[in-house]
Amino acid sequence: MPSVGAPEFRHRSTVGRAFLGVQDTAAYLGISPKTLYVWRHRRQGPPSFRMGARGRVTYRVDALDAWIRAQEQEDSRSNLDLNPVSAAPQRRAAYSATV
């Protein structure tokens, strides 16, 4: 029996699974399946491919984890090198006011 508040994907155990379908991937990422379809159409989001005779859209669990780590590094709140608050203040160039 799943615990209260557990994500939906835990019903179908991801332990030992290398691939996830759209529904399980959406639950794994905590987003809607429609968002995944839009990202795929725009060539954004985690890498995916079609697998099997029916050509179902599939995601590798290790690729999802790598994509999540990359998103964390690209976010200025997670990466201090990109955070403008941690940058040294810049001085404005001197200018002469001519009237």
Backbone as XML, in Angstrom:
<?xml version="1.0"?>
<chain id="A" units="angstrom">
  <residue number="1" name="MET">
    <atom name="N" x="0.846" y="-1.187" z="0.000"/>
    <atom name="CA" x="0.000" y="0.000" z="0.000"/>
    <atom name="C" x="0.883" y="1.238" z="0.000"/>
  </residue>
  <residue number="2" name="PRO">
    <atom name="N" x="0.692" y="2.166" z="-0.970"/>
    <atom name="CA" x="1.526" y="3.354" z="-1.026"/>
    <atom name="C" x="1.233" y="4.287" z="0.137"/>
  </residue>
  <residue number="3" name="SER">
    <atom name="N" x="2.258" y="5.031" z="0.541"/>
    <atom name="CA" x="2.079" y="5.962" z="1.639"/>
    <atom name="C" x="1.279" y="7.172" z="1.173"/>
  </residue>
  <residue number="4" name="VAL">
    <atom name="N" x="0.673" y="7.852" z="2.122"/>
    <atom name="CA" x="-0.131" y="9.023" z="1.810"/>
    <atom name="C" x="0.784" y="10.105" z="1.255"/>
  </residue>
  <residue number="5" name="GLY">
    <atom name="N" x="0.370" y="10.718" z="0.169"/>
    <atom name="CA" x="1.156" y="11.783" z="-0.432"/>
    <atom name="C" x="2.265" y="11.288" z="-1.344"/>
  </residue>
  <residue number="6" name="ALA">
    <atom name="N" x="2.388" y="9.969" z="-1.509"/>
    <atom name="CA" x="3.425" y="9.438" z="-2.392"/>
    <atom name="C" x="3.049" y="9.738" z="-3.831"/>
  </residue>
  <residue number="7" name="PRO">
    <atom name="N" x="4.051" y="10.075" z="-4.671"/>
    <atom name="CA" x="3.746" y="10.338" z="-6.075"/>
    <atom name="C" x="3.109" y="9.129" z="-6.744"/>
  </residue>
  <residue number="8" name="GLU">
    <atom name="N" x="2.324" y="9.402" z="-7.757"/>
    <atom name="CA" x="1.565" y="8.372" z="-8.457"/>
    <atom name="C" x="2.460" y="7.301" z="-9.078"/>
  </residue>
  <residue number="9" name="PHE">
    <atom name="N" x="3.664" y="7.683" z="-9.527"/>
    <atom name="CA" x="4.513" y="6.729" z="-10.224"/>
    <atom name="C" x="4.990" y="5.611" z="-9.313"/>
  </residue>
  <residue number="10" name="ARG">
    <atom name="N" x="4.896" y="5.763" z="-8.029"/>
    <atom name="CA" x="5.346" y="4.713" z="-7.114"/>
    <atom name="C" x="4.442" y="3.492" z="-7.163"/>
  </residue>
  <residue number="11" name="HIS">
    <atom name="N" x="3.228" y="3.645" z="-7.691"/>
    <atom name="CA" x="2.339" y="2.495" z="-7.835"/>
    <atom name="C" x="2.941" y="1.475" z="-8.798"/>
  </residue>
  <residue number="12" name="ARG">
    <atom name="N" x="3.563" y="1.968" z="-9.831"/>
    <atom name="CA" x="4.295" y="1.104" z="-10.749"/>
    <atom name="C" x="5.758" y="1.325" z="-10.421"/>
  </residue>
  <residue number="13" name="SER">
    <atom name="N" x="6.344" y="0.430" z="-9.716"/>
    <atom name="CA" x="7.695" y="0.609" z="-9.203"/>
    <atom name="C" x="8.686" y="0.960" z="-10.312"/>
  </residue>
  <residue number="14" name="THR">
    <atom name="N" x="9.464" y="2.019" z="-10.081"/>
    <atom name="CA" x="10.508" y="2.400" z="-11.028"/>
    <atom name="C" x="11.822" y="1.724" z="-10.698"/>
  </residue>
  <residue number="15" name="VAL">
    <atom name="N" x="11.859" y="1.003" z="-9.583"/>
    <atom name="CA" x="13.071" y="0.293" z="-9.195"/>
    <atom name="C" x="13.353" y="-0.797" z="-10.222"/>
  </residue>
  <residue number="16" name="GLY">
    <atom name="N" x="14.535" y="-0.773" z="-10.796"/>
    <atom name="CA" x="14.919" y="-1.774" z="-11.768"/>
    <atom name="C" x="14.396" y="-1.504" z="-13.167"/>
  </residue>
  <residue number="17" name="ARG">
    <atom name="N" x="13.660" y="-0.430" z="-13.343"/>
    <atom name="CA" x="13.152" y="-0.092" z="-14.667"/>
    <atom name="C" x="14.084" y="0.928" z="-15.294"/>
  </residue>
  <residue number="18" name="ALA">
    <atom name="N" x="14.517" y="0.661" z="-16.504"/>
    <atom name="CA" x="15.404" y="1.577" z="-17.200"/>
    <atom name="C" x="14.629" y="2.584" z="-18.031"/>
  </residue>
  <residue number="19" name="PHE">
    <atom name="N" x="13.387" y="2.254" z="-18.391"/>
    <atom name="CA" x="12.592" y="3.101" z="-19.264"/>
    <atom name="C" x="11.245" y="3.418" z="-18.630"/>
  </residue>
  <residue number="20" name="LEU">
    <atom name="N" x="10.735" y="4.613" z="-18.907"/>
    <atom name="CA" x="9.413" y="5.017" z="-18.439"/>
    <atom name="C" x="8.610" y="5.551" z="-19.612"/>
  </residue>
  <residue number="21" name="GLY">
    <atom name="N" x="7.306" y="5.332" z="-19.573"/>
    <atom name="CA" x="6.408" y="5.911" z="-20.562"/>
    <atom name="C" x="6.067" y="7.341" z="-20.179"/>
  </residue>
  <residue number="22" name="VAL">
    <atom name="N" x="5.228" y="7.962" z="-20.959"/>
    <atom name="CA" x="4.879" y="9.367" z="-20.738"/>
    <atom name="C" x="4.204" y="9.567" z="-19.384"/>
  </residue>
  <residue number="23" name="GLN">
    <atom name="N" x="3.239" y="8.729" z="-19.042"/>
    <atom name="CA" x="2.513" y="8.896" z="-17.775"/>
    <atom name="C" x="3.446" y="8.769" z="-16.573"/>
  </residue>
  <residue number="24" name="ASP">
    <atom name="N" x="4.287" y="7.735" z="-16.583"/>
    <atom name="CA" x="5.206" y="7.524" z="-15.468"/>
    <atom name="C" x="6.271" y="8.617" z="-15.404"/>
  </residue>
  <residue number="25" name="THR">
    <atom name="N" x="6.723" y="9.082" z="-16.572"/>
    <atom name="CA" x="7.727" y="10.152" z="-16.602"/>
    <atom name="C" x="7.137" y="11.442" z="-16.046"/>
  </residue>
  <residue number="26" name="ALA">
    <atom name="N" x="5.913" y="11.749" z="-16.426"/>
    <atom name="CA" x="5.256" y="12.945" z="-15.910"/>
    <atom name="C" x="5.134" y="12.875" z="-14.388"/>
  </residue>
  <residue number="27" name="ALA">
    <atom name="N" x="4.741" y="11.728" z="-13.875"/>
    <atom name="CA" x="4.645" y="11.555" z="-12.424"/>
    <atom name="C" x="6.018" y="11.651" z="-11.773"/>
  </residue>
  <residue number="28" name="TYR">
    <atom name="N" x="7.028" y="11.087" z="-12.415"/>
    <atom name="CA" x="8.404" y="11.107" z="-11.902"/>
    <atom name="C" x="8.908" y="12.544" z="-11.786"/>
  </residue>
  <residue number="29" name="LEU">
    <atom name="N" x="8.560" y="13.379" z="-12.775"/>
    <atom name="CA" x="9.007" y="14.770" z="-12.777"/>
    <atom name="C" x="8.056" y="15.703" z="-12.037"/>
  </residue>
  <residue number="30" name="GLY">
    <atom name="N" x="6.857" y="15.214" z="-11.725"/>
    <atom name="CA" x="5.878" y="16.038" z="-11.023"/>
    <atom name="C" x="5.223" y="17.069" z="-11.929"/>
  </residue>
  <residue number="31" name="ILE">
    <atom name="N" x="5.063" y="16.727" z="-13.205"/>
    <atom name="CA" x="4.430" y="17.624" z="-14.163"/>
    <atom name="C" x="3.320" y="16.867" z="-14.887"/>
  </residue>
  <residue number="32" name="SER">
    <atom name="N" x="2.575" y="17.566" z="-15.714"/>
    <atom name="CA" x="1.487" y="16.923" z="-16.443"/>
    <atom name="C" x="2.008" y="16.251" z="-17.714"/>
  </residue>
  <residue number="33" name="PRO">
    <atom name="N" x="1.367" y="15.177" z="-18.145"/>
    <atom name="CA" x="1.756" y="14.541" z="-19.408"/>
    <atom name="C" x="1.653" y="15.504" z="-20.591"/>
  </residue>
  <residue number="34" name="LYS">
    <atom name="N" x="0.694" y="16.418" z="-20.552"/>
    <atom name="CA" x="0.566" y="17.400" z="-21.631"/>
    <atom name="C" x="1.814" y="18.266" z="-21.740"/>
  </residue>
  <residue number="35" name="THR">
    <atom name="N" x="2.405" y="18.610" z="-20.593"/>
    <atom name="CA" x="3.634" y="19.395" z="-20.612"/>
    <atom name="C" x="4.738" y="18.624" z="-21.324"/>
  </residue>
  <residue number="36" name="LEU">
    <atom name="N" x="4.854" y="17.335" z="-21.051"/>
    <atom name="CA" x="5.859" y="16.513" z="-21.735"/>
    <atom name="C" x="5.632" y="16.501" z="-23.245"/>
  </residue>
  <residue number="37" name="TYR">
    <atom name="N" x="4.379" y="16.368" z="-23.660"/>
    <atom name="CA" x="4.085" y="16.361" z="-25.095"/>
    <atom name="C" x="4.462" y="17.696" z="-25.743"/>
  </residue>
  <residue number="38" name="VAL">
    <atom name="N" x="4.166" y="18.796" z="-25.049"/>
    <atom name="CA" x="4.511" y="20.116" z="-25.581"/>
    <atom name="C" x="6.024" y="20.265" z="-25.661"/>
  </residue>
  <residue number="39" name="TRP">
    <atom name="N" x="6.751" y="19.879" z="-24.613"/>
    <atom name="CA" x="8.212" y="19.954" z="-24.630"/>
    <atom name="C" x="8.781" y="19.124" z="-25.767"/>
  </residue>
  <residue number="40" name="ARG">
    <atom name="N" x="8.245" y="17.920" z="-25.958"/>
    <atom name="CA" x="8.748" y="17.048" z="-27.020"/>
    <atom name="C" x="8.495" y="17.685" z="-28.387"/>
  </residue>
  <residue number="41" name="HIS">
    <atom name="N" x="7.323" y="18.249" z="-28.577"/>
    <atom name="CA" x="6.992" y="18.907" z="-29.837"/>
    <atom name="C" x="7.935" y="20.087" z="-30.105"/>
  </residue>
  <residue number="42" name="ARG">
    <atom name="N" x="8.293" y="20.822" z="-29.062"/>
    <atom name="CA" x="9.183" y="21.984" z="-29.189"/>
    <atom name="C" x="10.661" y="21.606" z="-29.113"/>
  </residue>
  <residue number="43" name="ARG">
    <atom name="N" x="10.931" y="20.310" z="-28.974"/>
    <atom name="CA" x="12.303" y="19.805" z="-28.812"/>
    <atom name="C" x="12.973" y="20.404" z="-27.571"/>
  </residue>
  <residue number="44" name="GLN">
    <atom name="N" x="12.196" y="20.471" z="-26.501"/>
    <atom name="CA" x="12.672" y="20.914" z="-25.201"/>
    <atom name="C" x="12.508" y="19.757" z="-24.225"/>
  </residue>
  <residue number="45" name="GLY">
    <atom name="N" x="12.918" y="19.968" z="-22.998"/>
    <atom name="CA" x="12.689" y="18.962" z="-21.978"/>
    <atom name="C" x="13.671" y="17.808" z="-22.048"/>
  </residue>
  <residue number="46" name="PRO">
    <atom name="N" x="13.394" y="16.764" z="-21.286"/>
    <atom name="CA" x="14.307" y="15.624" z="-21.234"/>
    <atom name="C" x="14.317" y="14.858" z="-22.554"/>
  </residue>
  <residue number="47" name="PRO">
    <atom name="N" x="15.446" y="14.214" z="-22.855"/>
    <atom name="CA" x="15.524" y="13.446" z="-24.104"/>
    <atom name="C" x="14.570" y="12.252" z="-24.089"/>
  </residue>
  <residue number="48" name="SER">
    <atom name="N" x="13.954" y="12.018" z="-25.242"/>
    <atom name="CA" x="13.012" y="10.912" z="-25.376"/>
    <atom name="C" x="13.204" y="10.269" z="-26.741"/>
  </residue>
  <residue number="49" name="PHE">
    <atom name="N" x="12.596" y="9.120" z="-26.913"/>
    <atom name="CA" x="12.656" y="8.428" z="-28.203"/>
    <atom name="C" x="11.460" y="7.504" z="-28.304"/>
  </residue>
  <residue number="50" name="ARG">
    <atom name="N" x="11.228" y="7.008" z="-29.496"/>
    <atom name="CA" x="10.136" y="6.056" z="-29.713"/>
    <atom name="C" x="10.699" y="4.647" z="-29.674"/>
  </residue>
  <residue number="51" name="MET">
    <atom name="N" x="9.970" y="3.748" z="-29.009"/>
    <atom name="CA" x="10.449" y="2.385" z="-28.859"/>
    <atom name="C" x="9.292" y="1.414" z="-29.069"/>
  </residue>
  <residue number="52" name="GLY">
    <atom name="N" x="9.596" y="0.299" z="-29.668"/>
    <atom name="CA" x="8.601" y="-0.756" z="-29.842"/>
    <atom name="C" x="7.854" y="-0.643" z="-31.148"/>
  </residue>
  <residue number="53" name="ALA">
    <atom name="N" x="7.064" y="-1.670" z="-31.422"/>
    <atom name="CA" x="6.317" y="-1.744" z="-32.669"/>
    <atom name="C" x="5.287" y="-0.627" z="-32.783"/>
  </residue>
  <residue number="54" name="ARG">
    <atom name="N" x="4.745" y="-0.192" z="-31.659"/>
    <atom name="CA" x="3.730" y="0.869" z="-31.682"/>
    <atom name="C" x="4.349" y="2.258" z="-31.618"/>
  </residue>
  <residue number="55" name="GLY">
    <atom name="N" x="5.659" y="2.322" z="-31.434"/>
    <atom name="CA" x="6.349" y="3.608" z="-31.405"/>
    <atom name="C" x="5.990" y="4.478" z="-30.222"/>
  </residue>
  <residue number="56" name="ARG">
    <atom name="N" x="5.883" y="3.865" z="-29.058"/>
    <atom name="CA" x="5.543" y="4.632" z="-27.854"/>
    <atom name="C" x="6.709" y="5.519" z="-27.436"/>
  </residue>
  <residue number="57" name="VAL">
    <atom name="N" x="6.375" y="6.735" z="-27.012"/>
    <atom name="CA" x="7.385" y="7.666" z="-26.526"/>
    <atom name="C" x="7.917" y="7.138" z="-25.207"/>
  </residue>
  <residue number="58" name="THR">
    <atom name="N" x="9.243" y="7.074" z="-25.106"/>
    <atom name="CA" x="9.901" y="6.469" z="-23.958"/>
    <atom name="C" x="11.017" y="7.385" z="-23.448"/>
  </residue>
  <residue number="59" name="TYR">
    <atom name="N" x="11.247" y="7.323" z="-22.157"/>
    <atom name="CA" x="12.298" y="8.107" z="-21.510"/>
    <atom name="C" x="13.182" y="7.165" z="-20.698"/>
  </residue>
  <residue number="60" name="ARG">
    <atom name="N" x="14.480" y="7.364" z="-20.757"/>
    <atom name="CA" x="15.414" y="6.609" z="-19.911"/>
    <atom name="C" x="15.464" y="7.267" z="-18.534"/>
  </residue>
  <residue number="61" name="VAL">
    <atom name="N" x="15.403" y="6.477" z="-17.476"/>
    <atom name="CA" x="15.439" y="7.014" z="-16.119"/>
    <atom name="C" x="16.766" y="7.722" z="-15.865"/>
  </residue>
  <residue number="62" name="ASP">
    <atom name="N" x="17.879" y="7.149" z="-16.307"/>
    <atom name="CA" x="19.170" y="7.803" z="-16.081"/>
    <atom name="C" x="19.284" y="9.111" z="-16.858"/>
  </residue>
  <residue number="63" name="ALA">
    <atom name="N" x="18.656" y="9.196" z="-18.049"/>
    <atom name="CA" x="18.657" y="10.442" z="-18.811"/>
    <atom name="C" x="17.785" y="11.497" z="-18.124"/>
  </residue>
  <residue number="64" name="LEU">
    <atom name="N" x="16.692" y="11.063" z="-17.499"/>
    <atom name="CA" x="15.851" y="11.994" z="-16.746"/>
    <atom name="C" x="16.621" y="12.590" z="-15.577"/>
  </residue>
  <residue number="65" name="ASP">
    <atom name="N" x="17.334" y="11.725" z="-14.844"/>
    <atom name="CA" x="18.113" y="12.205" z="-13.707"/>
    <atom name="C" x="19.210" y="13.164" z="-14.151"/>
  </residue>
  <residue number="66" name="ALA">
    <atom name="N" x="19.876" y="12.858" z="-15.272"/>
    <atom name="CA" x="20.918" y="13.740" z="-15.803"/>
    <atom name="C" x="20.310" y="15.074" z="-16.244"/>
  </residue>
  <residue number="67" name="TRP">
    <atom name="N" x="19.139" y="15.025" z="-16.866"/>
    <atom name="CA" x="18.477" y="16.246" z="-17.309"/>
    <atom name="C" x="18.103" y="17.118" z="-16.109"/>
  </residue>
  <residue number="68" name="ILE">
    <atom name="N" x="17.629" y="16.498" z="-15.043"/>
    <atom name="CA" x="17.275" y="17.243" z="-13.831"/>
    <atom name="C" x="18.517" y="17.923" z="-13.256"/>
  </residue>
  <residue number="69" name="ARG">
    <atom name="N" x="19.636" y="17.190" z="-13.183"/>
    <atom name="CA" x="20.877" y="17.785" z="-12.680"/>
    <atom name="C" x="21.314" y="18.960" z="-13.549"/>
  </residue>
  <residue number="70" name="ALA">
    <atom name="N" x="21.182" y="18.829" z="-14.865"/>
    <atom name="CA" x="21.550" y="19.921" z="-15.776"/>
    <atom name="C" x="20.666" y="21.138" z="-15.548"/>
  </residue>
  <residue number="71" name="GLN">
    <atom name="N" x="19.369" y="20.914" z="-15.300"/>
    <atom name="CA" x="18.464" y="22.027" z="-15.037"/>
    <atom name="C" x="18.859" y="22.747" z="-13.752"/>
  </residue>
  <residue number="72" name="GLU">
    <atom name="N" x="19.277" y="21.990" z="-12.755"/>
    <atom name="CA" x="19.708" y="22.600" z="-11.500"/>
    <atom name="C" x="20.942" y="23.462" z="-11.710"/>
  </residue>
  <residue number="73" name="GLN">
    <atom name="N" x="21.860" y="23.014" z="-12.542"/>
    <atom name="CA" x="23.086" y="23.765" z="-12.797"/>
    <atom name="C" x="22.835" y="25.023" z="-13.625"/>
  </residue>
  <residue number="74" name="GLU">
    <atom name="N" x="21.819" y="24.995" z="-14.474"/>
    <atom name="CA" x="21.514" y="26.153" z="-15.318"/>
    <atom name="C" x="20.672" y="27.193" z="-14.588"/>
  </residue>
  <residue number="75" name="ASP">
    <atom name="N" x="20.136" y="26.845" z="-13.445"/>
    <atom name="CA" x="19.296" y="27.753" z="-12.676"/>
    <atom name="C" x="20.180" y="28.608" z="-11.781"/>
  </residue>
  <residue number="76" name="SER">
    <atom name="N" x="20.047" y="29.904" z="-11.877"/>
    <atom name="CA" x="20.905" y="30.810" z="-11.113"/>
    <atom name="C" x="20.701" y="30.684" z="-9.614"/>
  </residue>
  <residue number="77" name="ARG">
    <atom name="N" x="19.558" y="30.158" z="-9.184"/>
    <atom name="CA" x="19.341" y="29.995" z="-7.745"/>
    <atom name="C" x="20.105" y="28.801" z="-7.195"/>
  </residue>
  <residue number="78" name="SER">
    <atom name="N" x="20.427" y="27.832" z="-8.066"/>
    <atom name="CA" x="21.156" y="26.650" z="-7.625"/>
    <atom name="C" x="22.651" y="26.754" z="-7.908"/>
  </residue>
  <residue number="79" name="ASN">
    <atom name="N" x="23.027" y="27.582" z="-8.876"/>
    <atom name="CA" x="24.419" y="27.702" z="-9.287"/>
    <atom name="C" x="24.918" y="29.087" z="-8.903"/>
  </residue>
  <residue number="80" name="LEU">
    <atom name="N" x="25.780" y="29.150" z="-7.908"/>
    <atom name="CA" x="26.252" y="30.440" z="-7.406"/>
    <atom name="C" x="27.025" y="31.229" z="-8.456"/>
  </residue>
  <residue number="81" name="ASP">
    <atom name="N" x="27.649" y="30.535" z="-9.411"/>
    <atom name="CA" x="28.382" y="31.239" z="-10.465"/>
    <atom name="C" x="27.443" y="32.040" z="-11.362"/>
  </residue>
  <residue number="82" name="LEU">
    <atom name="N" x="26.190" y="31.620" z="-11.480"/>
    <atom name="CA" x="25.220" y="32.313" z="-12.324"/>
    <atom name="C" x="24.348" y="33.287" z="-11.550"/>
  </residue>
  <residue number="83" name="ASN">
    <atom name="N" x="24.414" y="33.240" z="-10.237"/>
    <atom name="CA" x="23.559" y="34.067" z="-9.402"/>
    <atom name="C" x="24.064" y="35.509" z="-9.413"/>
  </residue>
  <residue number="84" name="PRO">
    <atom name="N" x="23.267" y="36.464" z="-9.895"/>
    <atom name="CA" x="23.734" y="37.847" z="-9.955"/>
    <atom name="C" x="23.983" y="38.457" z="-8.581"/>
  </residue>
  <residue number="85" name="VAL">
    <atom name="N" x="23.373" y="37.922" z="-7.558"/>
    <atom name="CA" x="23.579" y="38.451" z="-6.213"/>
    <atom name="C" x="25.005" y="38.182" z="-5.733"/>
  </residue>
  <residue number="86" name="SER">
    <atom name="N" x="25.600" y="37.070" z="-6.154"/>
    <atom name="CA" x="26.949" y="36.739" z="-5.711"/>
    <atom name="C" x="28.033" y="37.399" z="-6.574"/>
  </residue>
  <residue number="87" name="ALA">
    <atom name="N" x="27.655" y="38.095" z="-7.624"/>
    <atom name="CA" x="28.624" y="38.766" z="-8.490"/>
    <atom name="C" x="29.072" y="40.070" z="-7.840"/>
  </residue>
  <residue number="88" name="ALA">
    <atom name="N" x="30.301" y="40.440" z="-8.160"/>
    <atom name="CA" x="30.832" y="41.695" z="-7.639"/>
    <atom name="C" x="30.063" y="42.859" z="-8.269"/>
  </residue>
  <residue number="89" name="PRO">
    <atom name="N" x="29.827" y="43.903" z="-7.491"/>
    <atom name="CA" x="29.101" y="45.038" z="-8.060"/>
    <atom name="C" x="29.913" y="45.711" z="-9.163"/>
  </residue>
  <residue number="90" name="GLN">
    <atom name="N" x="29.220" y="46.207" z="-10.158"/>
    <atom name="CA" x="29.882" y="46.889" z="-11.261"/>
    <atom name="C" x="29.691" y="48.392" z="-11.106"/>
  </residue>
  <residue number="91" name="ARG">
    <atom name="N" x="30.723" y="49.113" z="-11.467"/>
    <atom name="CA" x="30.641" y="50.570" z="-11.401"/>
    <atom name="C" x="30.270" y="51.097" z="-12.771"/>
  </residue>
  <residue number="92" name="ARG">
    <atom name="N" x="29.516" y="52.116" z="-12.759"/>
    <atom name="CA" x="29.160" y="52.763" z="-14.020"/>
    <atom name="C" x="30.344" y="53.573" z="-14.508"/>
  </residue>
  <residue number="93" name="ALA">
    <atom name="N" x="30.476" y="53.639" z="-15.801"/>
    <atom name="CA" x="31.562" y="54.423" z="-16.391"/>
    <atom name="C" x="31.276" y="55.889" z="-16.156"/>
  </residue>
  <residue number="94" name="ALA">
    <atom name="N" x="32.326" y="56.611" z="-15.921"/>
    <atom name="CA" x="32.179" y="58.048" z="-15.710"/>
    <atom name="C" x="31.700" y="58.695" z="-17.000"/>
  </residue>
  <residue number="95" name="TYR">
    <atom name="N" x="30.850" y="59.649" z="-16.860"/>
    <atom name="CA" x="30.361" y="60.346" z="-18.043"/>
    <atom name="C" x="30.313" y="61.833" z="-17.722"/>
  </residue>
  <residue number="96" name="SER">
    <atom name="N" x="30.395" y="62.598" z="-18.771"/>
    <atom name="CA" x="30.320" y="64.050" z="-18.567"/>
    <atom name="C" x="28.965" y="64.526" z="-19.048"/>
  </residue>
  <residue number="97" name="ALA">
    <atom name="N" x="28.340" y="65.267" z="-18.211"/>
    <atom name="CA" x="27.020" y="65.791" z="-18.563"/>
    <atom name="C" x="27.233" y="67.110" z="-19.291"/>
  </residue>
  <residue number="98" name="THR">
    <atom name="N" x="26.861" y="67.130" z="-20.518"/>
    <atom name="CA" x="26.977" y="68.379" z="-21.287"/>
    <atom name="C" x="25.589" y="68.923" z="-21.523"/>
  </residue>
  <residue number="99" name="VAL">
    <atom name="N" x="25.459" y="70.139" z="-21.150"/>
    <atom name="CA" x="24.155" y="70.769" z="-21.299"/>
    <atom name="C" x="24.254" y="71.935" z="-22.232"/>
  </residue>
</chain>
